[in-house]
Amino acid sequence: MTGGAGEARESSMSATSAVRLQFPEGLRVLAVDDDQTCLHIVGRMLERCMYQVTKCRNGKEALLLLREDSSRFDIVLSDLHLSDINGLKLLEIIAFEMDMPVVVMKEKE
């Protein structure tokens, strides 16, 4: 008879190791979304990947934080449709001023 708890445990540990390889712990993410529910969900997902998450509810606040000290963050994750600035405009400003990676997301309508 093969299998059993030992193989299952080994498989589980391999899956955990694979996740750690895919998601480097400690990545400092600035998450930007004017929808509080979406921001909370995205924040929780990022925290489960062991990322350090700072949340902003609008683009102007995000730019203020980045202009104060952009070295606090490794990447920006922003909604495309913000109430105060278009996510693509935010990406353009960050790319021009800070040369930092930005991921723009859009919720399904």
Order of alpha helices (4+ residues) and beta strands (2+ residues): alpha-beta-alpha-beta-alpha-beta-alpha-beta
